[in-house]
């Protein structure tokens, strides 16, 4: 699936400063209760990350500095 990816900057960001996203491709699969998701930038082919989500379990998120 195609979409946009928005890198956040360090520190607070105002709502009126949404920033600009870049074209990205979201791909993955669902097996049982688990979804594997990969985010790849369209122009460079850089993989932003691989994410694993499990239905019914809380996710662990952290903001990089």
mmCIF file as Biopython writes it, N, C-alpha, C and O atoms, coordinates in Angstrom:
data_model
#
loop_
_atom_site.group_PDB
_atom_site.id
_atom_site.type_symbol
_atom_site.label_atom_id
_atom_site.label_alt_id
_atom_site.label_comp_id
_atom_site.label_asym_id
_atom_site.label_entity_id
_atom_site.label_seq_id
_atom_site.pdbx_PDB_ins_code
_atom_site.Cartn_x
_atom_site.Cartn_y
_atom_site.Cartn_z
_atom_site.occupancy
_atom_site.B_iso_or_equiv
_atom_site.auth_seq_id
_atom_site.auth_asym_id
_atom_site.pdbx_PDB_model_num
ATOM 1   N N  . UNK A ? 1  ? 0.847  -1.162  0.000  1.0 0.0 1  A 1 
ATOM 2   C CA . UNK A ? 1  ? 0.000  0.000   0.000  1.0 0.0 1  A 1 
ATOM 3   C C  . UNK A ? 1  ? 0.902  1.238   0.000  1.0 0.0 1  A 1 
ATOM 4   O O  . UNK A ? 1  ? 1.910  1.281   0.705  1.0 0.0 1  A 1 
ATOM 5   N N  . UNK A ? 2  ? 0.541  2.206   -0.769 1.0 0.0 2  A 1 
ATOM 6   C CA . UNK A ? 2  ? 1.318  3.453   -0.828 1.0 0.0 2  A 1 
ATOM 7   C C  . UNK A ? 2  ? 0.711  4.496   0.094  1.0 0.0 2  A 1 
ATOM 8   O O  . UNK A ? 2  ? -0.499 4.526   0.322  1.0 0.0 2  A 1 
ATOM 9   N N  . UNK A ? 3  ? 1.568  5.337   0.611  1.0 0.0 3  A 1 
ATOM 10  C CA . UNK A ? 3  ? 1.123  6.398   1.500  1.0 0.0 3  A 1 
ATOM 11  C C  . UNK A ? 3  ? 2.249  7.384   1.715  1.0 0.0 3  A 1 
ATOM 12  O O  . UNK A ? 3  ? 3.185  7.449   0.917  1.0 0.0 3  A 1 
ATOM 13  N N  . UNK A ? 4  ? 2.167  8.146   2.780  1.0 0.0 4  A 1 
ATOM 14  C CA . UNK A ? 4  ? 3.203  9.115   3.141  1.0 0.0 4  A 1 
ATOM 15  C C  . UNK A ? 4  ? 3.765  8.769   4.501  1.0 0.0 4  A 1 
ATOM 16  O O  . UNK A ? 4  ? 3.070  8.236   5.366  1.0 0.0 4  A 1 
ATOM 17  N N  . UNK A ? 5  ? 5.032  9.082   4.673  1.0 0.0 5  A 1 
ATOM 18  C CA . UNK A ? 5  ? 5.701  8.886   5.948  1.0 0.0 5  A 1 
ATOM 19  C C  . UNK A ? 5  ? 6.218  10.248  6.403  1.0 0.0 5  A 1 
ATOM 20  O O  . UNK A ? 5  ? 6.850  10.968  5.631  1.0 0.0 5  A 1 
ATOM 21  N N  . UNK A ? 6  ? 5.950  10.594  7.647  1.0 0.0 6  A 1 
ATOM 22  C CA . UNK A ? 6  ? 6.357  11.887  8.185  1.0 0.0 6  A 1 
ATOM 23  C C  . UNK A ? 6  ? 7.348  11.666  9.320  1.0 0.0 6  A 1 
ATOM 24  O O  . UNK A ? 6  ? 6.996  11.118  10.364 1.0 0.0 6  A 1 
ATOM 25  N N  . UNK A ? 7  ? 8.587  12.095  9.108  1.0 0.0 7  A 1 
ATOM 26  C CA . UNK A ? 7  ? 9.584  12.011  10.172 1.0 0.0 7  A 1 
ATOM 27  C C  . UNK A ? 7  ? 9.323  13.144  11.151 1.0 0.0 7  A 1 
ATOM 28  O O  . UNK A ? 7  ? 9.129  14.290  10.747 1.0 0.0 7  A 1 
ATOM 29  N N  . UNK A ? 8  ? 9.320  12.825  12.423 1.0 0.0 8  A 1 
ATOM 30  C CA . UNK A ? 8  ? 9.154  13.854  13.440 1.0 0.0 8  A 1 
ATOM 31  C C  . UNK A ? 8  ? 10.514 14.402  13.818 1.0 0.0 8  A 1 
ATOM 32  O O  . UNK A ? 8  ? 11.528 13.711  13.723 1.0 0.0 8  A 1 
ATOM 33  N N  . UNK A ? 9  ? 10.523 15.640  14.242 1.0 0.0 9  A 1 
ATOM 34  C CA . UNK A ? 9  ? 11.772 16.229  14.696 1.0 0.0 9  A 1 
ATOM 35  C C  . UNK A ? 9  ? 11.856 16.094  16.205 1.0 0.0 9  A 1 
ATOM 36  O O  . UNK A ? 9  ? 10.855 15.803  16.860 1.0 0.0 9  A 1 
ATOM 37  N N  . UNK A ? 10 ? 13.032 16.301  16.756 1.0 0.0 10 A 1 
ATOM 38  C CA . UNK A ? 10 ? 13.233 16.223  18.197 1.0 0.0 10 A 1 
ATOM 39  C C  . UNK A ? 10 ? 12.505 17.372  18.867 1.0 0.0 10 A 1 
ATOM 40  O O  . UNK A ? 10 ? 12.507 18.490  18.350 1.0 0.0 10 A 1 
ATOM 41  N N  . UNK A ? 11 ? 11.893 17.119  19.993 1.0 0.0 11 A 1 
ATOM 42  C CA . UNK A ? 11 ? 11.203 18.155  20.751 1.0 0.0 11 A 1 
ATOM 43  C C  . UNK A ? 11 ? 9.751  18.289  20.351 1.0 0.0 11 A 1 
ATOM 44  O O  . UNK A ? 11 ? 9.269  17.563  19.481 1.0 0.0 11 A 1 
ATOM 45  N N  . UNK A ? 12 ? 9.057  19.211  20.982 1.0 0.0 12 A 1 
ATOM 46  C CA . UNK A ? 12 ? 7.632  19.385  20.707 1.0 0.0 12 A 1 
ATOM 47  C C  . UNK A ? 12 ? 7.386  19.924  19.305 1.0 0.0 12 A 1 
ATOM 48  O O  . UNK A ? 12 ? 8.226  20.608  18.721 1.0 0.0 12 A 1 
ATOM 49  N N  . UNK A ? 13 ? 6.219  19.596  18.791 1.0 0.0 13 A 1 
ATOM 50  C CA . UNK A ? 13 ? 5.823  20.073  17.467 1.0 0.0 13 A 1 
ATOM 51  C C  . UNK A ? 13 ? 4.401  20.613  17.564 1.0 0.0 13 A 1 
ATOM 52  O O  . UNK A ? 13 ? 3.512  19.949  18.097 1.0 0.0 13 A 1 
ATOM 53  N N  . UNK A ? 14 ? 4.194  21.809  17.051 1.0 0.0 14 A 1 
ATOM 54  C CA . UNK A ? 14 ? 2.872  22.426  17.099 1.0 0.0 14 A 1 
ATOM 55  C C  . UNK A ? 14 ? 1.950  21.772  16.080 1.0 0.0 14 A 1 
ATOM 56  O O  . UNK A ? 14 ? 2.407  21.310  15.034 1.0 0.0 14 A 1 
ATOM 57  N N  . UNK A ? 15 ? 0.654  21.732  16.377 1.0 0.0 15 A 1 
ATOM 58  C CA . UNK A ? 15 ? -0.327 21.154  15.460 1.0 0.0 15 A 1 
ATOM 59  C C  . UNK A ? 15 ? -0.334 21.870  14.119 1.0 0.0 15 A 1 
ATOM 60  O O  . UNK A ? 15 ? -0.527 21.239  13.080 1.0 0.0 15 A 1 
ATOM 61  N N  . UNK A ? 16 ? -0.126 23.185  14.133 1.0 0.0 16 A 1 
ATOM 62  C CA . UNK A ? 16 ? -0.154 23.958  12.888 1.0 0.0 16 A 1 
ATOM 63  C C  . UNK A ? 16 ? 1.117  23.763  12.057 1.0 0.0 16 A 1 
ATOM 64  O O  . UNK A ? 16 ? 1.229  24.319  10.965 1.0 0.0 16 A 1 
ATOM 65  N N  . UNK A ? 17 ? 2.072  22.980  12.561 1.0 0.0 17 A 1 
ATOM 66  C CA . UNK A ? 17 ? 3.302  22.668  11.837 1.0 0.0 17 A 1 
ATOM 67  C C  . UNK A ? 17 ? 3.353  21.169  11.513 1.0 0.0 17 A 1 
ATOM 68  O O  . UNK A ? 17 ? 4.176  20.443  12.071 1.0 0.0 17 A 1 
ATOM 69  N N  . UNK A ? 18 ? 2.482  20.707  10.618 1.0 0.0 18 A 1 
ATOM 70  C CA . UNK A ? 18 ? 2.419  19.269  10.384 1.0 0.0 18 A 1 
ATOM 71  C C  . UNK A ? 18 ? 3.652  18.690  9.701  1.0 0.0 18 A 1 
ATOM 72  O O  . UNK A ? 18 ? 3.886  17.483  9.772  1.0 0.0 18 A 1 
ATOM 73  N N  . UNK A ? 19 ? 4.439  19.527  9.043  1.0 0.0 19 A 1 
ATOM 74  C CA . UNK A ? 19 ? 5.602  19.017  8.319  1.0 0.0 19 A 1 
ATOM 75  C C  . UNK A ? 19 ? 5.182  18.426  6.985  1.0 0.0 19 A 1 
ATOM 76  O O  . UNK A ? 19 ? 3.998  18.413  6.647  1.0 0.0 19 A 1 
ATOM 77  N N  . UNK A ? 20 ? 6.139  17.945  6.242  1.0 0.0 20 A 1 
ATOM 78  C CA . UNK A ? 20 ? 5.835  17.368  4.946  1.0 0.0 20 A 1 
ATOM 79  C C  . UNK A ? 20 ? 6.240  15.909  4.935  1.0 0.0 20 A 1 
ATOM 80  O O  . UNK A ? 20 ? 7.348  15.558  5.339  1.0 0.0 20 A 1 
ATOM 81  N N  . UNK A ? 21 ? 5.346  15.070  4.474  1.0 0.0 21 A 1 
ATOM 82  C CA . UNK A ? 21 ? 5.640  13.651  4.382  1.0 0.0 21 A 1 
ATOM 83  C C  . UNK A ? 21 ? 6.325  13.328  3.063  1.0 0.0 21 A 1 
ATOM 84  O O  . UNK A ? 21 ? 6.301  14.123  2.123  1.0 0.0 21 A 1 
ATOM 85  N N  . UNK A ? 22 ? 6.930  12.161  3.008  1.0 0.0 22 A 1 
ATOM 86  C CA . UNK A ? 22 ? 7.542  11.664  1.778  1.0 0.0 22 A 1 
ATOM 87  C C  . UNK A ? 22 ? 6.826  10.382  1.387  1.0 0.0 22 A 1 
ATOM 88  O O  . UNK A ? 22 ? 6.265  9.686   2.233  1.0 0.0 22 A 1 
ATOM 89  N N  . UNK A ? 23 ? 6.851  10.079  0.089  1.0 0.0 23 A 1 
ATOM 90  C CA . UNK A ? 23 ? 6.189  8.878   -0.402 1.0 0.0 23 A 1 
ATOM 91  C C  . UNK A ? 23 ? 6.804  7.642   0.237  1.0 0.0 23 A 1 
ATOM 92  O O  . UNK A ? 23 ? 8.025  7.521   0.335  1.0 0.0 23 A 1 
ATOM 93  N N  . UNK A ? 24 ? 5.950  6.734   0.665  1.0 0.0 24 A 1 
ATOM 94  C CA . UNK A ? 24 ? 6.411  5.513   1.316  1.0 0.0 24 A 1 
ATOM 95  C C  . UNK A ? 24 ? 5.535  4.338   0.896  1.0 0.0 24 A 1 
ATOM 96  O O  . UNK A ? 24 ? 4.411  4.509   0.424  1.0 0.0 24 A 1 
ATOM 97  N N  . UNK A ? 25 ? 6.086  3.139   1.083  1.0 0.0 25 A 1 
ATOM 98  C CA . UNK A ? 25 ? 5.335  1.921   0.796  1.0 0.0 25 A 1 
ATOM 99  C C  . UNK A ? 25 ? 5.208  1.147   2.100  1.0 0.0 25 A 1 
ATOM 100 O O  . UNK A ? 25 ? 6.192  0.932   2.807  1.0 0.0 25 A 1 
ATOM 101 N N  . UNK A ? 26 ? 3.987  0.734   2.405  1.0 0.0 26 A 1 
ATOM 102 C CA . UNK A ? 26 ? 3.680  -0.041  3.593  1.0 0.0 26 A 1 
ATOM 103 C C  . UNK A ? 26 ? 3.327  -1.450  3.143  1.0 0.0 26 A 1 
ATOM 104 O O  . UNK A ? 26 ? 2.405  -1.637  2.349  1.0 0.0 26 A 1 
ATOM 105 N N  . UNK A ? 27 ? 4.055  -2.440  3.645  1.0 0.0 27 A 1 
ATOM 106 C CA . UNK A ? 27 ? 3.779  -3.814  3.252  1.0 0.0 27 A 1 
ATOM 107 C C  . UNK A ? 27 ? 3.837  -4.704  4.481  1.0 0.0 27 A 1 
ATOM 108 O O  . UNK A ? 27 ? 4.447  -4.350  5.490  1.0 0.0 27 A 1 
ATOM 109 N N  . UNK A ? 28 ? 3.204  -5.849  4.389  1.0 0.0 28 A 1 
ATOM 110 C CA . UNK A ? 28 ? 3.244  -6.765  5.518  1.0 0.0 28 A 1 
ATOM 111 C C  . UNK A ? 28 ? 2.287  -7.913  5.334  1.0 0.0 28 A 1 
ATOM 112 O O  . UNK A ? 28 ? 1.760  -8.154  4.248  1.0 0.0 28 A 1 
ATOM 113 N N  . UNK A ? 29 ? 2.080  -8.615  6.428  1.0 0.0 29 A 1 
ATOM 114 C CA . UNK A ? 29 ? 1.171  -9.749  6.403  1.0 0.0 29 A 1 
ATOM 115 C C  . UNK A ? 29 ? 0.599  -9.974  7.793  1.0 0.0 29 A 1 
ATOM 116 O O  . UNK A ? 29 ? 1.147  -9.522  8.798  1.0 0.0 29 A 1 
ATOM 117 N N  . UNK A ? 30 ? -0.517 -10.683 7.817  1.0 0.0 30 A 1 
ATOM 118 C CA . UNK A ? 30 ? -1.167 -11.044 9.071  1.0 0.0 30 A 1 
ATOM 119 C C  . UNK A ? 30 ? -1.144 -12.561 9.183  1.0 0.0 30 A 1 
ATOM 120 O O  . UNK A ? 30 ? -1.542 -13.271 8.259  1.0 0.0 30 A 1 
ATOM 121 N N  . UNK A ? 31 ? -0.676 -13.046 10.319 1.0 0.0 31 A 1 
ATOM 122 C CA . UNK A ? 31 ? -0.670 -14.470 10.611 1.0 0.0 31 A 1 
ATOM 123 C C  . UNK A ? 31 ? -1.284 -14.649 11.991 1.0 0.0 31 A 1 
ATOM 124 O O  . UNK A ? 31 ? -0.706 -14.227 12.993 1.0 0.0 31 A 1 
ATOM 125 N N  . UNK A ? 32 ? -2.438 -15.265 12.042 1.0 0.0 32 A 1 
ATOM 126 C CA . UNK A ? 32 ? -3.136 -15.415 13.323 1.0 0.0 32 A 1 
ATOM 127 C C  . UNK A ? 32 ? -3.472 -14.056 13.889 1.0 0.0 32 A 1 
ATOM 128 O O  . UNK A ? 32 ? -4.183 -13.275 13.257 1.0 0.0 32 A 1 
ATOM 129 N N  . UNK A ? 33 ? -2.964 -13.765 15.080 1.0 0.0 33 A 1 
ATOM 130 C CA . UNK A ? 33 ? -3.224 -12.479 15.739 1.0 0.0 33 A 1 
ATOM 131 C C  . UNK A ? 33 ? -2.085 -11.490 15.557 1.0 0.0 33 A 1 
ATOM 132 O O  . UNK A ? 33 ? -2.103 -10.414 16.155 1.0 0.0 33 A 1 
ATOM 133 N N  . UNK A ? 34 ? -1.091 -11.835 14.738 1.0 0.0 34 A 1 
ATOM 134 C CA . UNK A ? 34 ? 0.096  -10.991 14.596 1.0 0.0 34 A 1 
ATOM 135 C C  . UNK A ? 34 ? 0.160  -10.355 13.211 1.0 0.0 34 A 1 
ATOM 136 O O  . UNK A ? 34 ? -0.061 -11.020 12.199 1.0 0.0 34 A 1 
ATOM 137 N N  . UNK A ? 35 ? 0.464  -9.061  13.179 1.0 0.0 35 A 1 
ATOM 138 C CA . UNK A ? 35 ? 0.659  -8.343  11.923 1.0 0.0 35 A 1 
ATOM 139 C C  . UNK A ? 35 ? 2.110  -7.876  11.868 1.0 0.0 35 A 1 
ATOM 140 O O  . UNK A ? 35 ? 2.598  -7.222  12.791 1.0 0.0 35 A 1 
ATOM 141 N N  . UNK A ? 36 ? 2.790  -8.215  10.785 1.0 0.0 36 A 1 
ATOM 142 C CA . UNK A ? 36 ? 4.163  -7.761  10.524 1.0 0.0 36 A 1 
ATOM 143 C C  . UNK A ? 36 ? 4.060  -6.642  9.499  1.0 0.0 36 A 1 
ATOM 144 O O  . UNK A ? 36 ? 3.452  -6.838  8.447  1.0 0.0 36 A 1 
ATOM 145 N N  . UNK A ? 37 ? 4.633  -5.481  9.769  1.0 0.0 37 A 1 
ATOM 146 C CA . UNK A ? 37 ? 4.525  -4.315  8.901  1.0 0.0 37 A 1 
ATOM 147 C C  . UNK A ? 37 ? 5.911  -3.750  8.626  1.0 0.0 37 A 1 
ATOM 148 O O  . UNK A ? 37 ? 6.705  -3.562  9.548  1.0 0.0 37 A 1 
ATOM 149 N N  . UNK A ? 38 ? 6.204  -3.475  7.345  1.0 0.0 38 A 1 
ATOM 150 C CA . UNK A ? 38 ? 7.475  -2.862  6.950  1.0 0.0 38 A 1 
ATOM 151 C C  . UNK A ? 38 ? 7.179  -1.545  6.261  1.0 0.0 38 A 1 
ATOM 152 O O  . UNK A ? 38 ? 6.307  -1.479  5.395  1.0 0.0 38 A 1 
ATOM 153 N N  . UNK A ? 39 ? 7.902  -0.486  6.637  1.0 0.0 39 A 1 
ATOM 154 C CA . UNK A ? 39 ? 7.756  0.842   6.034  1.0 0.0 39 A 1 
ATOM 155 C C  . UNK A ? 39 ? 9.036  1.136   5.254  1.0 0.0 39 A 1 
ATOM 156 O O  . UNK A ? 39 ? 10.132 1.114   5.813  1.0 0.0 39 A 1 
ATOM 157 N N  . UNK A ? 40 ? 8.883  1.415   3.941  1.0 0.0 40 A 1 
ATOM 158 C CA . UNK A ? 40 ? 10.021 1.673   3.056  1.0 0.0 40 A 1 
ATOM 159 C C  . UNK A ? 40 ? 9.804  2.984   2.315  1.0 0.0 40 A 1 
ATOM 160 O O  . UNK A ? 40 ? 8.727  3.213   1.766  1.0 0.0 40 A 1 
ATOM 161 N N  . UNK A ? 41 ? 10.826 3.854   2.293  1.0 0.0 41 A 1 
ATOM 162 C CA . UNK A ? 41 ? 10.719 5.103   1.552  1.0 0.0 41 A 1 
ATOM 163 C C  . UNK A ? 41 ? 10.776 4.812   0.055  1.0 0.0 41 A 1 
ATOM 164 O O  . UNK A ? 41 ? 11.620 4.040   -0.401 1.0 0.0 41 A 1 
ATOM 165 N N  . UNK A ? 42 ? 9.875  5.431   -0.709 1.0 0.0 42 A 1 
ATOM 166 C CA . UNK A ? 42 ? 9.757  5.145   -2.136 1.0 0.0 42 A 1 
ATOM 167 C C  . UNK A ? 42 ? 10.950 5.651   -2.934 1.0 0.0 42 A 1 
ATOM 168 O O  . UNK A ? 42 ? 11.427 4.947   -3.824 1.0 0.0 42 A 1 
ATOM 169 N N  . UNK A ? 43 ? 11.445 6.848   -2.644 1.0 0.0 43 A 1 
ATOM 170 C CA . UNK A ? 43 ? 12.495 7.446   -3.478 1.0 0.0 43 A 1 
ATOM 171 C C  . UNK A ? 43 ? 13.878 6.834   -3.253 1.0 0.0 43 A 1 
ATOM 172 O O  . UNK A ? 43 ? 14.688 6.796   -4.179 1.0 0.0 43 A 1 
ATOM 173 N N  . UNK A ? 44 ? 14.158 6.360   -2.048 1.0 0.0 44 A 1 
ATOM 174 C CA . UNK A ? 44 ? 15.502 5.850   -1.759 1.0 0.0 44 A 1 
ATOM 175 C C  . UNK A ? 44 ? 15.545 4.346   -1.517 1.0 0.0 44 A 1 
ATOM 176 O O  . UNK A ? 44 ? 16.615 3.739   -1.579 1.0 0.0 44 A 1 
ATOM 177 N N  . UNK A ? 45 ? 14.401 3.743   -1.243 1.0 0.0 45 A 1 
ATOM 178 C CA . UNK A ? 45 ? 14.371 2.325   -0.914 1.0 0.0 45 A 1 
ATOM 179 C C  . UNK A ? 45 ? 14.792 2.048   0.525  1.0 0.0 45 A 1 
ATOM 180 O O  . UNK A ? 45 ? 14.904 0.890   0.926  1.0 0.0 45 A 1 
ATOM 181 N N  . UNK A ? 46 ? 15.028 3.114   1.311  1.0 0.0 46 A 1 
ATOM 182 C CA . UNK A ? 46 ? 15.437 2.956   2.710  1.0 0.0 46 A 1 
ATOM 183 C C  . UNK A ? 46 ? 14.298 2.356   3.525  1.0 0.0 46 A 1 
ATOM 184 O O  . UNK A ? 46 ? 13.165 2.834   3.461  1.0 0.0 46 A 1 
ATOM 185 N N  . UNK A ? 47 ? 14.599 1.309   4.291  1.0 0.0 47 A 1 
ATOM 186 C CA . UNK A ? 47 ? 13.612 0.716   5.184  1.0 0.0 47 A 1 
ATOM 187 C C  . UNK A ? 47 ? 13.624 1.498   6.495  1.0 0.0 47 A 1 
ATOM 188 O O  . UNK A ? 47 ? 14.647 1.579   7.174  1.0 0.0 47 A 1 
ATOM 189 N N  . UNK A ? 48 ? 12.483 2.064   6.836  1.0 0.0 48 A 1 
ATOM 190 C CA . UNK A ? 48 ? 12.343 2.833   8.072  1.0 0.0 48 A 1 
ATOM 191 C C  . UNK A ? 48 ? 12.273 1.898   9.264  1.0 0.0 48 A 1 
ATOM 192 O O  . UNK A ? 48 ? 12.841 2.181   10.319 1.0 0.0 48 A 1 
ATOM 193 N N  . UNK A ? 49 ? 11.582 0.795   9.097  1.0 0.0 49 A 1 
ATOM 194 C CA . UNK A ? 49 ? 11.504 -0.156  10.203 1.0 0.0 49 A 1 
ATOM 195 C C  . UNK A ? 49 ? 10.582 -1.307  9.901  1.0 0.0 49 A 1 
ATOM 196 O O  . UNK A ? 49 ? 9.743  -1.247  9.002  1.0 0.0 49 A 1 
ATOM 197 N N  . UNK A ? 50 ? 10.760 -2.361  10.679 1.0 0.0 50 A 1 
ATOM 198 C CA . UNK A ? 50 ? 9.881  -3.522  10.675 1.0 0.0 50 A 1 
ATOM 199 C C  . UNK A ? 50 ? 9.155  -3.515  12.005 1.0 0.0 50 A 1 
ATOM 200 O O  . UNK A ? 50 ? 9.778  -3.391  13.060 1.0 0.0 50 A 1 
ATOM 201 N N  . UNK A ? 51 ? 7.859  -3.644  11.957 1.0 0.0 51 A 1 
ATOM 202 C CA . UNK A ? 51 ? 7.042  -3.557  13.159 1.0 0.0 51 A 1 
ATOM 203 C C  . UNK A ? 51 ? 6.193  -4.814  13.289 1.0 0.0 51 A 1 
ATOM 204 O O  . UNK A ? 51 ? 5.681  -5.334  12.298 1.0 0.0 51 A 1 
ATOM 205 N N  . UNK A ? 52 ? 6.050  -5.294  14.513 1.0 0.0 52 A 1 
ATOM 206 C CA . UNK A ? 52 ? 5.223  -6.467  14.777 1.0 0.0 52 A 1 
ATOM 207 C C  . UNK A ? 52 ? 4.158  -6.063  15.797 1.0 0.0 52 A 1 
ATOM 208 O O  . UNK A ? 52 ? 4.476  -5.592  16.888 1.0 0.0 52 A 1 
ATOM 209 N N  . UNK A ? 53 ? 2.918  -6.249  15.432 1.0 0.0 53 A 1 
ATOM 210 C CA . UNK A ? 53 ? 1.794  -5.882  16.287 1.0 0.0 53 A 1 
ATOM 211 C C  . UNK A ? 53 ? 0.981  -7.138  16.573 1.0 0.0 53 A 1 
ATOM 212 O O  . UNK A ? 53 ? 0.768  -7.959  15.681 1.0 0.0 53 A 1 
ATOM 213 N N  . UNK A ? 54 ? 0.525  -7.290  17.820 1.0 0.0 54 A 1 
ATOM 214 C CA . UNK A ? 54 ? -0.277 -8.446  18.193 1.0 0.0 54 A 1 
ATOM 215 C C  . UNK A ? 54 ? -1.622 -7.988  18.723 1.0 0.0 54 A 1 
ATOM 216 O O  . UNK A ? 54 ? -1.694 -7.190  19.657 1.0 0.0 54 A 1 
ATOM 217 N N  . UNK A ? 55 ? -2.687 -8.497  18.124 1.0 0.0 55 A 1 
ATOM 218 C CA . UNK A ? 55 ? -4.050 -8.142  18.531 1.0 0.0 55 A 1 
ATOM 219 C C  . UNK A ? 55 ? -4.263 -8.507  20.002 1.0 0.0 55 A 1 
ATOM 220 O O  . UNK A ? 55 ? -3.961 -9.621  20.430 1.0 0.0 55 A 1 
ATOM 221 N N  . UNK A ? 56 ? -4.787 -7.549  20.761 1.0 0.0 56 A 1 
ATOM 222 C CA . UNK A ? 56 ? -5.081 -7.780  22.172 1.0 0.0 56 A 1 
ATOM 223 C C  . UNK A ? 56 ? -3.930 -7.488  23.119 1.0 0.0 56 A 1 
ATOM 224 O O  . UNK A ? 56 ? -4.086 -7.623  24.333 1.0 0.0 56 A 1 
ATOM 225 N N  . UNK A ? 57 ? -2.773 -7.090  22.591 1.0 0.0 57 A 1 
ATOM 226 C CA . UNK A ? 57 ? -1.636 -6.751  23.440 1.0 0.0 57 A 1 
ATOM 227 C C  . UNK A ? 57 ? -1.272 -5.284  23.244 1.0 0.0 57 A 1 
ATOM 228 O O  . UNK A ? 57 ? -1.372 -4.750  22.140 1.0 0.0 57 A 1 
ATOM 229 N N  . UNK A ? 58 ? -0.856 -4.651  24.314 1.0 0.0 58 A 1 
ATOM 230 C CA . UNK A ? 58 ? -0.454 -3.243  24.242 1.0 0.0 58 A 1 
ATOM 231 C C  . UNK A ? 58 ? 0.854  -3.127  23.459 1.0 0.0 58 A 1 
ATOM 232 O O  . UNK A ? 58 ? 1.755  -3.952  23.608 1.0 0.0 58 A 1 
ATOM 233 N N  . UNK A ? 59 ? 0.940  -2.101  22.632 1.0 0.0 59 A 1 
ATOM 234 C CA . UNK A ? 59 ? 2.158  -1.858  21.885 1.0 0.0 59 A 1 
ATOM 235 C C  . UNK A ? 59 ? 3.185  -1.122  22.726 1.0 0.0 59 A 1 
ATOM 236 O O  . UNK A ? 59 ? 2.839  -0.465  23.707 1.0 0.0 59 A 1 
ATOM 237 N N  . UNK A ? 60 ? 4.443  -1.233  22.343 1.0 0.0 60 A 1 
ATOM 238 C CA . UNK A ? 60 ? 5.510  -0.492  23.023 1.0 0.0 60 A 1 
ATOM 239 C C  . UNK A ? 60 ? 6.061  0.518   22.026 1.0 0.0 60 A 1 
ATOM 240 O O  . UNK A ? 60 ? 6.662  0.138   21.021 1.0 0.0 60 A 1 
ATOM 241 N N  . UNK A ? 61 ? 5.861  1.781   22.294 1.0 0.0 61 A 1 
ATOM 242 C CA . UNK A ? 61 ? 6.337  2.842   21.425 1.0 0.0 61 A 1 
ATOM 243 C C  . UNK A ? 61 ? 7.337  3.700   22.173 1.0 0.0 61 A 1 
ATOM 244 O O  . UNK A ? 61 ? 7.196  3.928   23.374 1.0 0.0 61 A 1 
ATOM 245 N N  . UNK A ? 62 ? 8.342  4.173   21.467 1.0 0.0 62 A 1 
ATOM 246 C CA . UNK A ? 62 ? 9.260  5.134   22.052 1.0 0.0 62 A 1 
ATOM 247 C C  . UNK A ? 62 ? 9.688  6.103   20.950 1.0 0.0 62 A 1 
ATOM 248 O O  . UNK A ? 62 ? 9.782  5.736   19.779 1.0 0.0 62 A 1 
ATOM 249 N N  . UNK A ? 63 ? 9.935  7.307   21.341 1.0 0.0 63 A 1 
ATOM 250 C CA . UNK A ? 63 ? 10.346 8.325   20.392 1.0 0.0 63 A 1 
ATOM 251 C C  . UNK A ? 63 ? 11.855 8.426   20.396 1.0 0.0 63 A 1 
ATOM 252 O O  . UNK A ? 63 ? 12.472 8.641   21.439 1.0 0.0 63 A 1 
ATOM 253 N N  . UNK A ? 64 ? 12.442 8.270   19.231 1.0 0.0 64 A 1 
ATOM 254 C CA . UNK A ? 64 ? 13.903 8.373   19.108 1.0 0.0 64 A 1 
ATOM 255 C C  . UNK A ? 64 ? 14.341 9.815   19.298 1.0 0.0 64 A 1 
ATOM 256 O O  . UNK A ? 64 ? 13.598 10.741  18.973 1.0 0.0 64 A 1 
ATOM 257 N N  . UNK A ? 65 ? 15.528 10.006  19.815 1.0 0.0 65 A 1 
ATOM 258 C CA . UNK A ? 65 ? 16.026 11.361  20.033 1.0 0.0 65 A 1 
ATOM 259 C C  . UNK A ? 65 ? 17.076 11.719  19.052 1.0 0.0 65 A 1 
ATOM 260 O O  . UNK A ? 65 ? 17.606 12.829  19.093 1.0 0.0 65 A 1 
#
